[in-house]
Amino acid sequence: MGIEAWMPLYTGDVLASCADMSPSQFGSYMRMLLYAWNSGGLPNDMEACCRIAGGCSPTDWAVVRKRLVVLDEGTSAERLSQPRLEAERAKQSARHQAKVEAVAKARAARSVVNTDNSTDNNTDDRVVNRRESESEPESESESEIKNTSPSEKLGATRQKPRRTYRVSWDSEQGFQGVADEDISRWKAAYPGVDLTLETARAHAWLVDNPTKAGKRNWGAFLNRWFSRVQDKGGSVGGAKPVAKSFRPDAGRAMTASEYADWKAARQREEYIRSRARKRGGGIQSLGDVIHERAE
């Protein structure tokens, strides 16, 4: 009787039914249950059951025996087992049998399908042989359709014409095919962009980055390039003047670089004055120090 390899164990029921057992009695009882699950039952013999339990005293055997029943009494299949264990074995056996029947049905269905396919193939062969015997000439179109694979037929029906673009580019001649209407449209959309200058910059960038030159829609590429330049402030009018801000410690407006230079000079002067104080020579200005070094 085929069953699953695992045995369900309801811990709450086991603990409740074995509350009166000592540790040795519980261990012997569990070993007997595991043996009964794998072997279909226990021999109806005290000595054999005690050996299966790994050693069991008569007192422990008496406690365990109260929970076992005799199955198939008086026959050659007589055995001891636990009622709940046998009920679970019956459930597992039913599930196993259902799986076996389902597999058998699936195999039978596959064999029927294979038989039908072989019958259809034989019918097709007979039709082809009859046509060849009649020597009917095939037209050129029929022959081409017959020799085309299904994937080729599907590709032919889905294939779309390759789209062509007016604007092109190569590393030697740059952008070609730019029409006057393109320039007018870009000038209106990006008034802050020098189209000639930025087109030259885009060409130089593509020459230095050949792996990025695999595009086909170069008009869209230029449009995106001009858009980024416009968003960054445009390219018309040259460099923007650097903004100055008032520096309270310096007492005047300075750019960031001018303020950094002024601060470095001031720190240098303070350093020279501190060195002079340590040497006892009094406080000297930066101009005096430079004049002394020049002399």
Secondary structure in CASP SS format (residue, H / E / C, confidence):
PFRMAT SS
TARGET T0000
AUTHOR 0000-0000-0000
METHOD secondary structure of the structure
MODEL  1
M C 1.00
G C 1.00
I C 1.00
E C 1.00
A C 1.00
W C 1.00
M C 1.00
P C 1.00
L C 1.00
Y C 1.00
T H 1.00
G H 1.00
D H 1.00
V H 1.00
L H 1.00
A H 1.00
S H 1.00
C C 1.00
A C 1.00
D C 1.00
M C 1.00
S C 1.00
P H 1.00
S H 1.00
Q H 1.00
F H 1.00
G H 1.00
S H 1.00
Y H 1.00
M H 1.00
R H 1.00
M H 1.00
L H 1.00
L H 1.00
Y H 1.00
A H 1.00
W H 1.00
N H 1.00
S H 1.00
G C 1.00
G C 1.00
L E 1.00
P C 1.00
N C 1.00
D C 1.00
M H 1.00
E H 1.00
A H 1.00
C H 1.00
C H 1.00
R H 1.00
I H 1.00
A C 1.00
G C 1.00
G C 1.00
C C 1.00
S C 1.00
P H 1.00
T H 1.00
D H 1.00
W H 1.00
A H 1.00
V H 1.00
V H 1.00
R H 1.00
K C 1.00
R C 1.00
L C 1.00
V E 1.00
V E 1.00
L E 1.00
D C 1.00
E C 1.00
G C 1.00
T C 1.00
S C 1.00
A C 1.00
E C 1.00
R E 1.00
L E 1.00
S E 1.00
Q C 1.00
P H 1.00
R H 1.00
L H 1.00
E H 1.00
A H 1.00
E H 1.00
R H 1.00
A H 1.00
K H 1.00
Q H 1.00
S H 1.00
A H 1.00
R H 1.00
H H 1.00
Q H 1.00
A H 1.00
K H 1.00
V H 1.00
E H 1.00
A H 1.00
V H 1.00
A H 1.00
K H 1.00
A H 1.00
R H 1.00
A H 1.00
A H 1.00
R H 1.00
S H 1.00
V H 1.00
V H 1.00
N H 1.00
T H 1.00
D H 1.00
N H 1.00
S H 1.00
T H 1.00
D H 1.00
N H 1.00
N H 1.00
T H 1.00
D H 1.00
D H 1.00
R H 1.00
V H 1.00
V H 1.00
N H 1.00
R H 1.00
R H 1.00
E H 1.00
S H 1.00
E H 1.00
S C 1.00
E C 1.00
P C 1.00
E C 1.00
S C 1.00
E H 1.00
S H 1.00
E H 1.00
S H 1.00
E H 1.00
I H 1.00
K H 1.00
N C 1.00
T C 1.00
S C 1.00
P H 1.00
S H 1.00
E H 1.00
K H 1.00
L H 1.00
G H 1.00
A H 1.00
T H 1.00
R H 1.00
Q C 1.00
K C 1.00
P C 1.00
R C 1.00
R C 1.00
T C 1.00
Y C 1.00
R C 1.00
V C 1.00
S E 1.00
W E 1.00
D E 1.00
S C 1.00
E C 1.00
Q C 1.00
G E 1.00
F E 1.00
Q E 1.00
G C 1.00
V C 1.00
A C 1.00
D H 1.00
E H 1.00
D H 1.00
I H 1.00
S H 1.00
R H 1.00
W H 1.00
K H 1.00
A H 1.00
A H 1.00
Y C 1.00
P C 1.00
G C 1.00
V C 1.00
D C 1.00
L H 1.00
T H 1.00
L H 1.00
E H 1.00
T H 1.00
A H 1.00
R H 1.00
A H 1.00
H H 1.00
A H 1.00
W H 1.00
L H 1.00
V H 1.00
D H 1.00
N C 1.00
P H 1.00
T H 1.00
K H 1.00
A C 1.00
G C 1.00
K C 1.00
R C 1.00
N C 1.00
W H 1.00
G H 1.00
A H 1.00
F H 1.00
L H 1.00
N H 1.00
R H 1.00
W H 1.00
F H 1.00
S H 1.00
R H 1.00
V H 1.00
Q H 1.00
D H 1.00
K C 1.00
G C 1.00
G C 1.00
S C 1.00
V C 1.00
G C 1.00
G C 1.00
A C 1.00
K C 1.00
P C 1.00
V C 1.00
A C 1.00
K C 1.00
S E 1.00
F E 1.00
R E 1.00
P C 1.00
D C 1.00
A C 1.00
G C 1.00
R E 1.00
A E 1.00
M E 1.00
T C 1.00
A H 1.00
S H 1.00
E H 1.00
Y H 1.00
A H 1.00
D H 1.00
W H 1.00
K H 1.00
A H 1.00
A H 1.00
R H 1.00
Q H 1.00
R H 1.00
E H 1.00
E H 1.00
Y H 1.00
I H 1.00
R H 1.00
S H 1.00
R H 1.00
A H 1.00
R H 1.00
K H 1.00
R H 1.00
G C 1.00
G C 1.00
G C 1.00
I C 1.00
Q C 1.00
S C 1.00
L H 1.00
G H 1.00
D H 1.00
V H 1.00
I H 1.00
H H 1.00
E H 1.00
R H 1.00
A H 1.00
E C 1.00
END
